[in-house]
Amino acid sequence: MSYSVLVPVDTDEARARNQARCVVRFHDAPETVEATVLYVYPQWRAPDDEATAFSTVSAAVAAATTLEGHGISTTRLVEEGEVTERILRVADDLDADEIVVGGRKLSGVQRVLLGSTTRDVARSTERPVTVTGTDVVLRDRIDRLLVPVDRDEERARHQAAYVAGLPGVTEGVEVTVFHVFEHQDYTGAPRHEFEEVDAAVAAADYLEERGVTVDRVAVGGEVSRKVVDRAEALDADGIVLGGRKRSGLQSALVGSTSTDVVLSVERPVTLTG
């Protein structure tokens, strides 16, 4: 069964290459992954010929070439119109399993900034959205993933389901399911027992039942800081966060903790529903 990834790029070539490199890291990527590199033109700028239009965008060509160079079946696609709307439409048309977007840099500060398109896509889709950046840490394959969960069991199960569905995840990938007891790092704080958190246990059990290697960890402290510190300590190849829901709307909302983590790490971060 194939794993479909949509890679929407802008004109930043380094960012586009890293989006592509993020896709090729799956253990059995050439056998199971199909990628679509998408560039969206404003209607008034798009050339008439689609092939010509794609070839004029060096970032799009760089992403496609990187993917193809690793043996991944790649479709080159051009659309016209409003960027977020077109990304979402193509993702639906493909029934994409994941969207890999590029983060932006905050001038003068070495950290990834959620751009408006990235934010809008993450808010508006039920599909997992992975945020990369120009300077993210990207090894040749995914070996370690950090899955921080809160007390929402449904959200934790969605995070676990995303991880369990990744190509080759049972082939040597180590997953840490991680819960932070918020602000409980003071002297005399209660013991931090993983088994007290039903959502964390549910996520870990779900993964183990599907053959994924899991480490169960609970600590106390400030949530975003502890997540970032744990990712650094593990040298994690990615962080899988649960998205939040707007009341009454069927769209994912990037919560404050998710935003803080994305802004604070130079590792790919995936936002699930």
Stockholm file with secondary structure:
# STOCKHOLM 1.0

chainA/1-273         MSYSVLVPVDTDEARARNQARCVVRFHDAPETVEATVLYVYPQWRAPDDEATAFSTVSAAVAAATTLEGHGISTTRLVEEGEVTERILRVADDLDADEIVVGGRKLSGVQRVLLGSTTRDVARSTERPVTVTGTDVVLRDRIDRLLVPVDRDEERARHQAAYVAGLPGVTEGVEVTVFHVFEHQDYTGAPRHEFEEVDAAVAAADYLEERGVTVDRVAVGGEVSRKVVDRAEALDADGIVLGGRKRSGLQSALVGSTSTDVVLSVERPVTLTG
#=GR chainA/1-273 SS CCEEEEEEECSCHHHHHHHHHHHTTSTTHHHHEEEEEEEEECTTTCCSSHHHHHHTCHHHHHHHHHHHHTTCEEEEEEEESCHHHHHHHHHHHHTCSEEEEECEECTTSSSEECCHHHHHHHHHCSSCEEEECTTCCCCSSCCEEEEECCSCHHHHHHHHHHHHTSTTTTTTCEEEEEEEEETCCSTTCCCCCGGGCHHHHHHHHHHHHTTCEEEEEEEEECHHHHHHHHHHHHTCSEEEEECEECTTCSSEECCHHHHHHHHHCSSCEEEEC
#=GC SS_cons         CCEEEEEEECSCHHHHHHHHHHHTTSTTHHHHEEEEEEEEECTTTCCSSHHHHHHTCHHHHHHHHHHHHTTCEEEEEEEESCHHHHHHHHHHHHTCSEEEEECEECTTSSSEECCHHHHHHHHHCSSCEEEECTTCCCCSSCCEEEEECCSCHHHHHHHHHHHHTSTTTTTTCEEEEEEEEETCCSTTCCCCCGGGCHHHHHHHHHHHHTTCEEEEEEEEECHHHHHHHHHHHHTCSEEEEECEECTTCSSEECCHHHHHHHHHCSSCEEEEC
//
